[in-house]
Amino acid sequence: MHTLELKWRVFLIVAIGILISTLDSSILNIANPSIARDFGVEMRDVQWVVNAYLLVITSSLILFGRLGDRRGSNRIYTWGFLVFAAGSLGCSLAANLAMLIAMRVFQGIGASMMMATGIGIVANVFPDSERGKALGLTGTMVALGTMLGPGLGGLLLAGFRWPVIFLINIPIGIMGFYLGMRYLPAEQSDLGQRPIDLPGALLLAGGVTTLLLALSGNGLDLMLLGTSLLILISFGWREKRIPFPLLDWELFRNSTFVVGNLVAVVIYSLQNSVFFLLPFYLESMLGYSPASSGLIMTTSPIVMAVAAPLAGHLSDRYGSPPITAFSLSLLTGAFLLFSSLQADSPRLPIVVALIILGLGMGSFGSPNTSSILGSMPRKKAGYGGGFIATNRNLSYSLGISISVLLFSLVLNQQLPLAAYSVAFMTALRWVYRAAAAATAATLLFWIAWHLVKRKSPPSSSRNALF
């Protein structure tokens, strides 16, 4: 098979997996208010429909990345389609919130199998000179799935109950499984090395789960938070002392890898404060239907779909630092606009804020990912892709939990003093003010780090952060 034909065929199959996983998440954001009403639960309860899915992905991505490097990323990726489709069927049949959350856990395993290996597959099949462009196109697929989700979800919810949003994943998953089995090239397995660290994976899952539980009540649970820290410290202690850990400690000597991932934690966490909370604002405060809410929420992904490949191309040409700084500036402005919303705001300022958010997120993802993967050896692409995806999904979970926690704390403080609409808007504005402050601080850190890096000798700036 010709090289050009192979790389684009592989990209197409990986793109289907990206589409199905992002489509599911973006549709669910629109459906969350309907699920909460249907099951008679509150916002802090329905967040677990999202967080259970993200939690499984966060806990298992590095594991599946390692397994992909050992047994073949293409094989793990392909079977992920089938597991995801089966989990989607279970979600559509859920009769209560507990069952829905359980099926989301199963669905998350399939998504993790695809997310852990997809980026590495694309990075390995494209030459260095085209990696940024290829990853920019994966960013376009993320944007496309996110773009289709709100509008499609709104239209489906206008005529059907929420289970239909999971049913549409099933034919896509089956098609992806067929194409992967038939067209992804066979890989050389490495079964004799690097045993999988299952106890480490369980410690990571326990630490992250306890952390999210600490953040998901009416207030911060200090006992659960302390327990989470102890479990995560135990995880790090174990990883330092076993011969084949989940964490590749050598990569943590690479300043580009460390800083790129730290910045990503902040940005992806803050992104979900918009995508999770804004539909509640649109439907509860402004009275929009799910269809209208979905249409408005489509704005950011449309802009992301245009911005992501352009940002990838520019990062190939000029490097990621200036593109990333530009994106952080845009995101700061977007959160400031969201923080100025009122209980009766017209549609225009909401759409403008979503446009700027889309430009910022579209300009961030592919340069950041390309920079991180470009600083790593090719043989660790599976691990690198798994780590990046772990970081992103952990950030999504933390973003939802922290934003809902802050929202709930301010709301409960304001309710005895003001009407519900006033308390709701005060809480929402505080969430977005905090997001703007965090993004601005990240921008200053990014600029300062690159100024220091530019003055440092090439060897030290490339290899170590400390």
Stockholm file with secondary structure:
# STOCKHOLM 1.0

chainA/1-466         MHTLELKWRVFLIVAIGILISTLDSSILNIANPSIARDFGVEMRDVQWVVNAYLLVITSSLILFGRLGDRRGSNRIYTWGFLVFAAGSLGCSLAANLAMLIAMRVFQGIGASMMMATGIGIVANVFPDSERGKALGLTGTMVALGTMLGPGLGGLLLAGFRWPVIFLINIPIGIMGFYLGMRYLPAEQSDLGQRPIDLPGALLLAGGVTTLLLALSGNGLDLMLLGTSLLILISFGWREKRIPFPLLDWELFRNSTFVVGNLVAVVIYSLQNSVFFLLPFYLESMLGYSPASSGLIMTTSPIVMAVAAPLAGHLSDRYGSPPITAFSLSLLTGAFLLFSSLQADSPRLPIVVALIILGLGMGSFGSPNTSSILGSMPRKKAGYGGGFIATNRNLSYSLGISISVLLFSLVLNQQLPLAAYSVAFMTALRWVYRAAAAATAATLLFWIAWHLVKRKSPPSSSRNALF
#=GR chainA/1-466 SS CCHHHHHHHHHHHHHHHHHHHHHHHHHHHHHHHHHHHHHTCCHHHHHHHHHHHHHHHHHHHHHHHHHHHHHCHHHHHHHHHHHHHHHHHHHHTCCSHHHHHHHHHHHHHHHHHHHHHHHHHHHHHSCGGGHHHHHHHHHHHHHHHHHHHHHHHHHHHHHSCTTHHHHTHHHHHHHHHHHHHHHSCCCCCCTTSCCCCHHHHHHHHHHHHHHHHHHSSSSCCHHHHHHHHHHHHHHHHHHHHSSSCSSCGGGGGCHHHHHHHHHHHHHHHHHHHHHHHHHHIIIIISCCCHHHHHHHHTHHHHHHHHHHHHHHHHHHHHCHHHHHHHHHHHHHHHHHHHTTCCTTCCHHHHHHHHHHHHHHHHHHHHHHHHHHHHTSCGGGHHHHHHHHHHHHHHHHHHHHHHHHHHHHHHHHHHTTTSCHHHHHHHHHHHHHHHHHHHHHHHHHHHHHHHHHHHHSCHHHHHHCCC
#=GC SS_cons         CCHHHHHHHHHHHHHHHHHHHHHHHHHHHHHHHHHHHHHTCCHHHHHHHHHHHHHHHHHHHHHHHHHHHHHCHHHHHHHHHHHHHHHHHHHHTCCSHHHHHHHHHHHHHHHHHHHHHHHHHHHHHSCGGGHHHHHHHHHHHHHHHHHHHHHHHHHHHHHSCTTHHHHTHHHHHHHHHHHHHHHSCCCCCCTTSCCCCHHHHHHHHHHHHHHHHHHSSSSCCHHHHHHHHHHHHHHHHHHHHSSSCSSCGGGGGCHHHHHHHHHHHHHHHHHHHHHHHHHHIIIIISCCCHHHHHHHHTHHHHHHHHHHHHHHHHHHHHCHHHHHHHHHHHHHHHHHHHTTCCTTCCHHHHHHHHHHHHHHHHHHHHHHHHHHHHTSCGGGHHHHHHHHHHHHHHHHHHHHHHHHHHHHHHHHHHTTTSCHHHHHHHHHHHHHHHHHHHHHHHHHHHHHHHHHHHHSCHHHHHHCCC
//
